[in-house]
Amino acid sequence: MTKKDLIEIVAQKAKLSKKASKSAVETFLNEVMKSLANGETVKLSGFGTFKTKMFKAKTIKAIGSKEAKKIVARRMPRYIPGTKVKKMVK
């Protein structure tokens, strides 16, 4: 499913115009991204939890050249599925 598909489904099920459903979907996604950028956790009951995890800086060896490369510390988003999602996917 793509973002465009999701917008069409929301428009049909909520009986909204595509423009209104696009605005709703984009607003939702933007708010989730803003919360994650601020280090907040987003919990959607039954669906799952979005949060960020901090990874330490480390040095790795490139597979082909065996050259050492440094990876800087960074914060990455993570998704933990809720119980309803886990049951549906089984």
C-alpha positions in Angstrom: 0.0 0.0 0.0 1.2 3.4 -0.9 0.4 6.8 0.6 -1.8 7.5 -2.5 -3.7 4.2 -1.8 -4.2 5.2 1.8 -5.6 8.6 0.9 -8.1 7.0 -1.5 -9.2 4.5 1.2 -9.6 7.3 3.7 -11.6 9.3 1.2 -14.0 6.4 0.5 -14.5 5.2 4.1 -14.8 8.6 5.7 -16.8 10.0 2.8 -14.4 12.9 2.3 -13.0 14.5 -0.8 -9.6 13.3 -1.9 -8.2 16.7 -1.0 -9.6 16.6 2.5 -8.4 13.0 3.1 -4.9 13.9 1.7 -4.7 16.8 4.2 -5.8 14.5 7.0 -3.3 11.7 6.2 -0.4 14.2 5.7 -1.3 16.1 8.9 -1.3 12.8 10.8 2.1 11.7 9.4 3.7 15.1 9.9 2.6 15.2 13.6 4.0 11.7 14.1 7.3 12.7 12.5 7.5 16.0 14.6 6.9 14.0 17.8 9.7 11.5 16.9 12.0 14.4 16.0 11.4 15.9 19.4 12.3 12.5 21.1 8.7 11.8 22.1 7.0 8.4 21.9 3.8 8.0 19.9 1.5 5.3 21.1 -1.5 4.2 19.0 -3.6 1.8 21.1 -3.9 -1.5 19.3 -1.7 -0.5 16.4 1.7 0.0 18.0 4.3 2.4 19.3 6.7 4.6 17.4 9.8 5.8 19.3 13.4 6.6 18.7 16.5 4.7 19.8 20.0 6.1 20.2 22.8 4.1 18.6 26.4 4.7 19.8 29.2 5.7 17.5 31.3 2.7 16.3 34.0 1.6 14.0 33.4 -1.1 11.4 35.4 -2.8 8.7 34.2 -2.6 5.1 33.6 -6.1 3.7 35.4 -5.6 0.4 38.4 -3.4 1.3 38.8 -4.3 5.0 39.1 -0.6 5.6 38.0 0.8 8.9 35.1 3.2 8.8 33.6 5.3 11.6 29.9 5.5 12.0 28.7 8.5 14.0 26.2 8.2 16.9 22.7 8.7 15.7 19.0 8.4 16.7 16.8 6.2 14.6 13.0 5.7 14.5 11.6 2.3 15.6 8.1 0.7 15.4 6.9 -1.8 17.9 3.6 -3.5 16.7 0.6 -3.7 19.0 -1.2 -6.8 20.0 -4.0 -6.4 17.3 -1.4 -6.0 14.6 0.6 -9.0 15.8 -2.6 -11.2 15.8 -3.6 -10.0 12.3 -0.2 -10.7 10.7 0.2 -14.2 12.1 
